[in-house]
Amino acid sequence: MELRNWRACFDSWNVSQRSYVQALTGWLLRCVRSDADTSKIPFSPRRSSGAPPIFTICIQWSRFLDTTREAPVLEGLDFFAACVGSLYAQQLREDSRKNSGGSKRFGDESVRGM
């Protein structure tokens, strides 16, 4: 079902975002630490005041992703997909009853009318 694929893609995207920002932040930290004269670094990686904008953005992005809870969203998507599947199955049953029951009634009425 397409809804389950949507859920899997959302989950994968979320994991990818976390991995990407962690890799980017790690790379930035290595670049800062590999500077020959670390006494000239105008900021501490733990606090981003005075840091280059890209470092600040990565730290904020990482913190935002850490506070984001995707579990309720994934559970909601699972529940929604289950409900839609249930409604679809119910609709199919009703349609088959209408089609099979309706043609019998129509046949009965046409016999009586003759």
N, CA and C atoms as a LAMMPS dump frame, in Angstrom:
ITEM: TIMESTEP
0
ITEM: NUMBER OF ATOMS
342
ITEM: BOX BOUNDS ff ff ff
-5.0000000000000000e+02 5.0000000000000000e+02
-5.0000000000000000e+02 5.0000000000000000e+02
-5.0000000000000000e+02 5.0000000000000000e+02
ITEM: ATOMS id mol type element x y z
1 1 1 N 0.845 -1.162 0
2 1 2 C 0 0 0
3 1 3 C 0.903 1.242 0
4 2 1 N 0.469 2.256 -0.664
5 2 2 C 1.266 3.473 -0.831
6 2 3 C 1.502 4.206 0.495
7 3 1 N 0.538 4.14 1.397
8 3 2 C 0.71 4.804 2.701
9 3 3 C 1.85 4.183 3.505
10 4 1 N 2.009 2.894 3.409
11 4 2 C 3.104 2.232 4.123
12 4 3 C 4.453 2.615 3.505
13 5 1 N 4.469 2.77 2.203
14 5 2 C 5.686 3.233 1.525
15 5 3 C 6.011 4.665 1.952
16 6 1 N 4.998 5.494 2.051
17 6 2 C 5.168 6.883 2.5
18 6 3 C 5.78 6.907 3.899
19 7 1 N 5.291 6.041 4.778
20 7 2 C 5.801 5.956 6.145
21 7 3 C 7.261 5.522 6.143
22 8 1 N 7.571 4.509 5.342
23 8 2 C 8.955 4.013 5.272
24 8 3 C 9.89 5.092 4.729
25 9 1 N 9.434 5.845 3.744
26 9 2 C 10.254 6.931 3.179
27 9 3 C 10.471 8.039 4.208
28 10 1 N 9.439 8.36 4.968
29 10 2 C 9.577 9.38 6.015
30 10 3 C 10.588 8.939 7.062
31 11 1 N 10.489 7.686 7.472
32 11 2 C 11.417 7.155 8.473
33 11 3 C 12.851 7.183 7.938
34 12 1 N 13.025 6.763 6.71
35 12 2 C 14.357 6.756 6.083
36 12 3 C 14.901 8.177 5.953
37 13 1 N 14.044 9.111 5.561
38 13 2 C 14.456 10.506 5.418
39 13 3 C 14.911 11.067 6.762
40 14 1 N 14.174 10.743 7.808
41 14 2 C 14.512 11.236 9.143
42 14 3 C 15.865 10.692 9.602
43 15 1 N 16.096 9.408 9.398
44 15 2 C 17.374 8.795 9.759
45 15 3 C 18.501 9.426 8.939
46 16 1 N 18.25 9.664 7.667
47 16 2 C 19.259 10.277 6.796
48 16 3 C 19.608 11.689 7.254
49 17 1 N 18.602 12.456 7.659
50 17 2 C 18.848 13.814 8.146
51 17 3 C 19.763 13.792 9.366
52 18 1 N 19.465 12.914 10.304
53 18 2 C 20.285 12.814 11.516
54 18 3 C 21.727 12.421 11.17
55 19 1 N 21.873 11.425 10.311
56 19 2 C 23.214 10.96 9.922
57 19 3 C 23.977 12.057 9.188
58 20 1 N 23.297 12.759 8.311
59 20 2 C 23.946 13.808 7.527
60 20 3 C 24.458 14.926 8.429
61 21 1 N 23.611 15.408 9.324
62 21 2 C 24.032 16.528 10.174
63 21 3 C 25.12 16.08 11.146
64 22 1 N 25.083 14.835 11.605
65 22 2 C 26.151 14.342 12.484
66 22 3 C 27.469 14.254 11.72
67 23 1 N 27.415 13.777 10.486
68 23 2 C 28.632 13.681 9.669
69 23 3 C 29.183 15.062 9.355
70 24 1 N 28.311 15.982 9.013
71 24 2 C 28.739 17.339 8.683
72 24 3 C 29.352 18.032 9.894
73 25 1 N 28.72 17.888 11.046
74 25 2 C 29.251 18.487 12.263
75 25 3 C 30.597 17.861 12.636
76 26 1 N 30.704 16.54 12.501
77 26 2 C 31.972 15.866 12.772
78 26 3 C 33.073 16.352 11.841
79 27 1 N 32.738 16.526 10.589
80 27 2 C 33.717 17.018 9.619
81 27 3 C 34.165 18.435 9.979
82 28 1 N 33.207 19.285 10.353
83 28 2 C 33.557 20.653 10.741
84 28 3 C 34.462 20.657 11.973
85 29 1 N 34.162 19.8 12.94
86 29 2 C 35.005 19.724 14.144
87 29 3 C 36.421 19.265 13.795
88 30 1 N 36.534 18.304 12.889
89 30 2 C 37.871 17.849 12.478
90 30 3 C 38.631 18.971 11.78
91 31 1 N 37.937 19.752 10.974
92 31 2 C 38.596 20.872 10.285
93 31 3 C 39.083 21.905 11.29
94 32 1 N 38.271 22.169 12.308
95 32 2 C 38.652 23.147 13.322
96 32 3 C 39.824 22.62 14.137
97 33 1 N 39.763 21.35 14.502
98 33 2 C 40.816 20.759 15.328
99 33 3 C 42.112 20.557 14.555
100 34 1 N 42.043 20.455 13.247
101 34 2 C 43.258 20.237 12.464
102 34 3 C 43.995 21.543 12.181
103 35 1 N 43.401 22.667 12.577
104 35 2 C 44.07 23.958 12.409
105 35 3 C 45.375 23.927 13.207
106 36 1 N 46.44 24.372 12.598
107 36 2 C 47.776 24.308 13.222
108 36 3 C 47.842 25.083 14.539
109 37 1 N 47.252 26.273 14.558
110 37 2 C 47.3 27.086 15.773
111 37 3 C 45.9 27.154 16.372
112 38 1 N 45.578 26.211 17.241
113 38 2 C 44.232 26.147 17.817
114 38 3 C 43.953 27.287 18.792
115 39 1 N 44.98 28.017 19.21
116 39 2 C 44.741 29.142 20.133
117 39 3 C 44.036 30.289 19.42
118 40 1 N 44.075 30.312 18.088
119 40 2 C 43.419 31.386 17.338
120 40 3 C 41.963 31.063 16.999
121 41 1 N 41.482 29.875 17.389
122 41 2 C 40.091 29.533 17.114
123 41 3 C 39.209 30.399 18.007
124 42 1 N 38.326 31.199 17.415
125 42 2 C 37.559 32.172 18.202
126 42 3 C 36.355 31.59 18.926
127 43 1 N 36.223 30.277 18.951
128 43 2 C 35.042 29.722 19.603
129 43 3 C 35.332 28.329 20.125
130 44 1 N 34.518 27.918 21.025
131 44 2 C 34.566 26.55 21.519
132 44 3 C 33.469 25.775 20.802
133 45 1 N 33.743 24.552 20.326
134 45 2 C 32.703 23.785 19.656
135 45 3 C 31.497 23.496 20.54
136 46 1 N 31.689 23.497 21.864
137 46 2 C 30.568 23.227 22.761
138 46 3 C 29.579 24.398 22.797
139 47 1 N 30.069 25.584 22.687
140 47 2 C 29.159 26.739 22.63
141 47 3 C 29.47 27.469 21.34
142 48 1 N 28.439 27.78 20.601
143 48 2 C 28.637 28.25 19.239
144 48 3 C 28.685 29.773 19.125
145 49 1 N 28.794 30.51 20.233
146 49 2 C 28.895 31.962 20.136
147 49 3 C 30.233 32.325 19.499
148 50 1 N 30.186 33.172 18.504
149 50 2 C 31.385 33.579 17.803
150 50 3 C 31.844 32.576 16.762
151 51 1 N 31.123 31.505 16.61
152 51 2 C 31.485 30.472 15.64
153 51 3 C 31.102 30.91 14.233
154 52 1 N 31.753 30.333 13.243
155 52 2 C 31.324 30.604 11.868
156 52 3 C 29.862 30.181 11.692
157 53 1 N 29.133 30.869 10.848
158 53 2 C 27.695 30.581 10.684
159 53 3 C 27.389 29.12 10.357
160 54 1 N 28.201 28.463 9.542
161 54 2 C 27.912 27.073 9.175
162 54 3 C 27.968 26.158 10.396
163 55 1 N 28.888 26.44 11.306
164 55 2 C 28.99 25.628 12.513
165 55 3 C 27.762 25.843 13.395
166 56 1 N 27.353 27.082 13.536
167 56 2 C 26.166 27.418 14.322
168 56 3 C 24.932 26.748 13.736
169 57 1 N 24.798 26.785 12.421
170 57 2 C 23.651 26.164 11.755
171 57 3 C 23.643 24.652 11.998
172 58 1 N 24.799 24.022 11.87
173 58 2 C 24.876 22.571 12.088
174 58 3 C 24.517 22.202 13.519
175 59 1 N 25.002 22.971 14.473
176 59 2 C 24.685 22.704 15.881
177 59 3 C 23.182 22.87 16.115
178 60 1 N 22.598 23.953 15.608
179 60 2 C 21.161 24.171 15.786
180 60 3 C 20.347 23.087 15.085
181 61 1 N 20.763 22.704 13.898
182 61 2 C 20.085 21.656 13.136
183 61 3 C 20.126 20.336 13.912
184 62 1 N 21.297 20.013 14.435
185 62 2 C 21.455 18.783 15.197
186 62 3 C 20.581 18.804 16.453
187 63 1 N 20.571 19.907 17.153
188 63 2 C 19.741 20.029 18.36
189 63 3 C 18.266 19.919 18.025
190 64 1 N 17.868 20.539 16.928
191 64 2 C 16.474 20.46 16.505
192 64 3 C 16.08 19.014 16.204
193 65 1 N 16.927 18.307 15.482
194 65 2 C 16.638 16.909 15.171
195 65 3 C 16.614 16.045 16.421
196 66 1 N 17.459 16.383 17.4
197 66 2 C 17.465 15.631 18.651
198 66 3 C 16.177 15.834 19.444
199 67 1 N 15.575 17.014 19.343
200 67 2 C 14.334 17.275 20.082
201 67 3 C 13.098 16.806 19.318
202 68 1 N 13.256 16.547 18.042
203 68 2 C 12.128 16.086 17.234
204 68 3 C 11.863 14.62 17.529
205 69 1 N 10.641 14.31 17.829
206 69 2 C 10.251 12.929 18.118
207 69 3 C 9.414 12.415 16.944
208 70 1 N 10.009 11.523 16.171
209 70 2 C 9.311 10.993 15.007
210 70 3 C 8.419 9.806 15.339
211 71 1 N 8.606 9.19 16.491
212 71 2 C 7.817 8.008 16.858
213 71 3 C 6.309 8.283 16.818
214 72 1 N 5.809 9.397 17.39
215 72 2 C 4.364 9.641 17.301
216 72 3 C 3.883 9.809 15.856
217 73 1 N 4.717 10.401 15.026
218 73 2 C 4.337 10.576 13.621
219 73 3 C 4.266 9.215 12.929
220 74 1 N 5.274 8.378 13.163
221 74 2 C 5.29 7.049 12.545
222 74 3 C 4.121 6.201 13.04
223 75 1 N 3.833 6.279 14.329
224 75 2 C 2.684 5.542 14.872
225 75 3 C 1.382 6.068 14.276
226 76 1 N 1.286 7.371 14.117
227 76 2 C 0.101 7.96 13.494
228 76 3 C -0.067 7.521 12.052
229 77 1 N 1.036 7.457 11.319
230 77 2 C 0.973 6.984 9.933
231 77 3 C 0.57 5.51 9.879
232 78 1 N 1.092 4.694 10.797
233 78 2 C 0.7 3.283 10.865
234 78 3 C -0.803 3.154 11.138
235 79 1 N -1.28 3.916 12.106
236 79 2 C -2.694 3.886 12.463
237 79 3 C -3.557 4.337 11.292
238 80 1 N -3.143 5.415 10.639
239 80 2 C -3.881 5.939 9.487
240 80 3 C -3.938 4.911 8.363
241 81 1 N -2.809 4.275 8.07
242 81 2 C -2.766 3.257 7.015
243 81 3 C -3.668 2.073 7.37
244 82 1 N -3.658 1.673 8.638
245 82 2 C -4.523 0.562 9.066
246 82 3 C -5.993 0.94 8.924
247 83 1 N -6.335 2.156 9.289
248 83 2 C -7.728 2.61 9.166
249 83 3 C -8.162 2.677 7.702
250 84 1 N -7.308 3.216 6.865
251 84 2 C -7.642 3.297 5.445
252 84 3 C -7.786 1.89 4.864
253 85 1 N -6.899 0.976 5.249
254 85 2 C -7.005 -0.406 4.782
255 85 3 C -8.303 -1.056 5.245
256 86 1 N -8.685 -0.8 6.478
257 86 2 C -9.926 -1.344 7.015
258 86 3 C -11.138 -0.772 6.287
259 87 1 N -11.123 0.531 6.058
260 87 2 C -12.221 1.157 5.325
261 87 3 C -12.308 0.646 3.893
262 88 1 N -11.16 0.438 3.279
263 88 2 C -11.128 -0.075 1.912
264 88 3 C -11.717 -1.486 1.858
265 89 1 N -11.336 -2.33 2.796
266 89 2 C -11.872 -3.694 2.841
267 89 3 C -13.377 -3.676 3.084
268 90 1 N -13.817 -2.807 3.983
269 90 2 C -15.25 -2.688 4.266
270 90 3 C -15.998 -2.209 3.026
271 91 1 N -15.424 -1.248 2.317
272 91 2 C -16.06 -0.743 1.105
273 91 3 C -16.167 -1.834 0.035
274 92 1 N -15.109 -2.641 -0.094
275 92 2 C -15.148 -3.745 -1.054
276 92 3 C -16.251 -4.746 -0.697
277 93 1 N -16.39 -5.067 0.599
278 93 2 C -17.448 -5.989 1.029
279 93 3 C -18.825 -5.416 0.726
280 94 1 N -19.014 -4.128 1.032
281 94 2 C -20.311 -3.499 0.774
282 94 3 C -20.606 -3.454 -0.72
283 95 1 N -19.609 -3.139 -1.513
284 95 2 C -19.807 -3.093 -2.962
285 95 3 C -20.157 -4.471 -3.512
286 96 1 N -19.492 -5.518 -3.009
287 96 2 C -19.796 -6.861 -3.505
288 96 3 C -21.198 -7.294 -3.066
289 97 1 N -21.609 -6.908 -1.867
290 97 2 C -22.976 -7.22 -1.414
291 97 3 C -24.002 -6.479 -2.25
292 98 1 N -23.738 -5.229 -2.541
293 98 2 C -24.674 -4.442 -3.347
294 98 3 C -24.788 -5.01 -4.751
295 99 1 N -23.642 -5.369 -5.325
296 99 2 C -23.652 -5.904 -6.683
297 99 3 C -24.334 -7.265 -6.742
298 100 1 N -24.023 -8.146 -5.822
299 100 2 C -24.641 -9.472 -5.855
300 100 3 C -26.085 -9.41 -5.364
301 101 1 N -26.366 -8.671 -4.332
302 101 2 C -27.728 -8.551 -3.814
303 101 3 C -28.617 -7.74 -4.719
304 102 1 N -28.101 -6.7 -5.305
305 102 2 C -28.903 -5.834 -6.168
306 102 3 C -29.337 -6.536 -7.432
307 103 1 N -28.495 -7.325 -8.034
308 103 2 C -28.864 -8.004 -9.271
309 103 3 C -29.901 -9.083 -8.995
310 104 1 N -29.836 -9.726 -7.808
311 104 2 C -30.845 -10.715 -7.469
312 104 3 C -32.192 -10.037 -7.281
313 105 1 N -32.189 -8.906 -6.574
314 105 2 C -33.446 -8.188 -6.378
315 105 3 C -34.006 -7.714 -7.703
316 106 1 N -33.141 -7.21 -8.55
317 106 2 C -33.595 -6.723 -9.844
318 106 3 C -34.193 -7.862 -10.642
319 107 1 N -33.552 -9.016 -10.574
320 107 2 C -34.07 -10.197 -11.283
321 107 3 C -35.42 -10.617 -10.72
322 108 1 N -35.559 -10.559 -9.404
323 108 2 C -36.827 -10.936 -8.797
324 108 3 C -37.93 -9.969 -9.194
325 109 1 N -37.642 -8.677 -9.213
326 109 2 C -38.635 -7.676 -9.551
327 109 3 C -39.057 -7.799 -11.013
328 110 1 N -38.111 -8.089 -11.87
329 110 2 C -38.462 -8.176 -13.292
330 110 3 C -39.333 -9.404 -13.551
331 111 1 N -39.146 -10.47 -12.767
332 111 2 C -39.976 -11.672 -12.935
333 111 3 C -41.375 -11.378 -12.451
334 112 1 N -41.494 -10.672 -11.311
335 112 2 C -42.804 -10.345 -10.77
336 112 3 C -43.547 -9.386 -11.677
337 113 1 N -42.809 -8.477 -12.296
338 113 2 C -43.445 -7.478 -13.146
339 113 3 C -43.992 -8.063 -14.433
340 114 1 N -43.597 -9.231 -14.835
341 114 2 C -44.011 -9.788 -16.114
342 114 3 C -45.278 -10.496 -16.005
